[in-house]
Amino acid sequence: MTGFYFEWAFLPKLAQGLLLTVEITAACISLGFVLGVILALGRVYGRRIVSPLCSVYIHFFRGTPLLTQLFIVYFGLPNWGIRLSPFLSGVLALGLNTAAYQAEYFRGAIQAVQRGQMMAARSMGMSKLQAIRYVILPQAFRIVIPSWSNELILMLKYSSIVFSISLYDLMGVGKRIAARHFNYFEVFIVVALFYLVLVLFISQLLRGLERRVRVPGLGAPGLRA
């Protein structure tokens, strides 16, 4: 079975792999979102040791290869008695990594909110925590959408490395099919098209969201290098 028919025959298996890719991406981006907000707040408002510790975390995960981080979690943690499934290892490694990048996006968005907003909130009787929660963060989340959208798309593509720890995501399924039938070119063309369609779909959704909640006159932090 070769050529065009080969591709269609394995589309259901590739679709199953795509579903796992989406699940991994959703889980790791959610974990990164929560940690990223905490790290950003720690860098902007943290005192003494909090801000430096957040900076160390961010520099470590941005300054080391993602694949190395994945291998530390999957192959390294068992040496310390911590054994995680391939799925949890992938989500944890990618989540910790994207948290560092999201933290910088959120930090830039928080600092893009005018300082007078905090002063005005405090003058109305709000505590600092209340001002951050009800005044600063809602505006920052709207500002950060363009750069955060970039991170979501990047993590969708970077999730393909989980095949290296025996997870059959889209890339893992494609590699398995290609190796079994020696048809690498056509299989990976189809895999690439799956990623492309999903990226375009997500991009359109995020552009629509950005237009609806955009704050006129306020820019967004730079994109991930």
C-alpha positions in Angstrom: 0.0 0.0 0.0 1.7 3.1 -1.2 1.1 6.7 -2.3 -2.1 8.5 -1.6 -3.9 5.5 -0.3 -1.3 5.0 2.4 -1.9 8.4 3.8 -5.7 8.0 4.1 -5.5 4.6 5.6 -3.6 5.9 8.6 -5.5 9.1 9.1 -7.5 7.7 12.0 -4.4 6.7 13.9 -2.8 10.1 13.2 -6.0 11.8 14.5 -5.7 9.8 17.7 -2.1 11.1 18.1 -3.4 14.6 17.4 -5.9 14.3 20.2 -3.1 13.4 22.6 -1.1 16.4 21.3 -4.0 18.7 22.1 -4.4 17.2 25.6 -0.7 17.6 26.4 -0.7 21.2 25.1 -3.8 22.2 27.0 -2.4 20.7 30.3 1.1 22.2 30.0 -0.1 25.6 28.9 -2.6 25.6 31.9 0.1 24.7 34.3 2.4 27.3 32.8 -0.3 29.9 33.0 -0.8 29.5 36.8 2.9 29.3 37.5 3.6 32.1 35.1 1.2 34.5 36.8 2.7 33.7 40.2 6.3 34.1 39.0 5.4 37.4 37.3 3.8 38.8 40.4 6.8 37.6 42.4 9.2 39.5 40.1 7.1 42.7 40.0 5.9 42.9 43.6 8.0 40.4 45.5 10.5 41.7 48.1 14.0 40.6 49.1 14.4 36.9 48.2 11.2 36.3 46.3 12.0 38.3 43.2 15.5 36.9 42.9 14.3 33.4 43.3 11.7 34.0 40.6 14.4 35.3 38.3 16.6 32.3 38.9 13.7 30.0 37.9 13.0 32.0 34.8 16.6 32.1 33.7 17.2 28.4 34.3 14.2 27.2 32.2 14.8 29.8 29.5 18.5 29.1 29.4 18.5 25.3 29.1 17.2 23.1 26.3 13.6 21.9 26.7 14.7 18.3 25.7 17.2 18.3 28.6 14.5 19.4 31.0 12.2 16.6 29.7 14.9 14.0 30.2 15.7 15.3 33.8 12.0 14.8 34.7 11.5 11.5 33.0 14.9 9.8 33.4 16.4 11.8 36.3 13.7 12.0 38.9 13.5 8.2 39.3 17.0 8.3 40.7 15.4 10.3 43.6 12.5 7.9 44.0 10.0 10.0 42.0 8.5 8.0 39.1 6.1 9.7 36.8 4.2 8.3 33.8 5.3 9.5 30.3 2.2 11.7 30.1 2.8 13.4 33.5 6.5 13.8 32.8 5.7 15.5 29.5 3.1 17.8 31.0 5.4 18.7 33.9 8.5 19.4 31.9 6.7 21.4 29.2 4.5 23.2 31.9 7.6 24.2 33.9 9.3 25.4 30.8 6.4 27.5 29.4 5.8 29.0 32.8 9.2 30.8 32.6 8.2 32.3 29.2 4.7 33.2 30.2 6.0 34.8 33.4 8.0 37.3 31.3 5.0 38.0 29.1 2.8 38.6 32.2 5.5 40.7 33.8 5.6 43.0 30.7 1.9 43.2 30.6 1.6 44.1 34.3 4.2 46.8 33.9 2.4 48.1 30.9 -0.6 49.0 33.2 -0.1 52.6 34.3 1.3 53.0 37.8 -1.5 55.4 38.6 -4.0 52.5 38.5 -2.4 51.0 41.6 -2.4 54.3 43.4 -6.0 55.0 42.5 -7.1 51.6 43.7 -5.2 52.0 47.0 -6.7 55.5 47.5 -10.2 53.9 47.2 -9.4 51.7 50.2 -8.3 48.5 48.4 -5.5 46.5 49.8 -2.5 45.8 47.6 -3.7 42.3 46.9 -7.2 43.5 46.0 -5.7 46.1 43.7 -3.7 43.5 41.9 -6.6 41.1 41.6 -9.3 43.5 40.6 -7.5 46.3 38.8 -4.0 45.3 37.5 -4.5 41.6 36.4 -7.7 42.1 34.4 -6.0 44.8 32.3 -2.7 42.8 32.1 -4.5 39.7 30.8 -6.0 41.7 28.0 -2.7 43.3 27.1 -0.8 40.0 27.1 -3.0 38.1 24.6 -0.9 38.7 21.5 2.4 37.4 23.0 0.6 34.7 25.0 -1.0 33.5 21.8 2.5 33.1 20.4 3.5 30.9 23.4 0.5 28.7 23.0 1.3 28.0 19.4 4.9 27.4 20.2 4.1 24.9 22.9 1.7 23.1 20.5 4.7 22.5 18.2 7.2 21.9 21.0 5.0 19.2 22.4 6.2 17.0 19.6 9.3 16.2 21.6 7.3 13.9 23.9 7.7 11.1 21.4 11.2 10.8 22.7 9.8 9.4 26.0 7.5 6.9 24.2 4.4 9.0 24.1 2.3 8.4 21.0 1.3 11.9 20.2 0.9 13.1 16.6 4.6 13.0 16.0 5.1 9.7 17.9 2.3 8.0 15.8 3.7 9.4 12.6 7.2 8.2 13.4 5.9 4.7 14.3 3.9 4.5 11.0 6.8 5.8 8.9 9.3 3.4 10.5 7.1 0.4 10.0 6.3 1.1 6.4 9.4 3.0 5.3 7.3 5.9 3.9 8.8 8.8 5.8 8.2 11.6 3.3 4.5 11.2 2.8 3.8 10.4 6.5 5.6 13.4 7.8 4.0 15.7 5.2 0.6 14.6 6.5 1.8 15.1 10.1 3.0 18.6 9.2 -0.4 19.4 7.6 -2.1 18.3 10.8 0.0 20.7 12.8 -0.5 23.5 10.2 -4.3 23.2 10.3 -4.5 23.2 14.1 -2.1 26.2 14.3 -4.2 28.1 11.8 -7.4 27.3 13.6 -6.0 28.3 17.0 -4.5 31.5 15.5 -7.9 32.6 14.2 -9.6 32.0 17.5 -7.0 34.0 19.4 -7.1 36.8 16.9 -10.8 37.1 17.4 -10.4 37.1 21.2 -7.7 39.7 20.9 -9.9 42.0 18.9 -12.8 41.7 21.4 -10.8 42.5 24.5 -8.0 44.7 23.1 -7.1 47.7 25.2 -6.6 50.7 22.8 -3.4 52.6 23.3 -1.6 49.8 25.2 1.1 47.7 23.6 2.0 44.1 24.3 5.3 42.6 25.5 7.6 41.2 22.8 7.4 37.8 21.4 9.4 34.8 22.4 12.8 34.6 20.7 
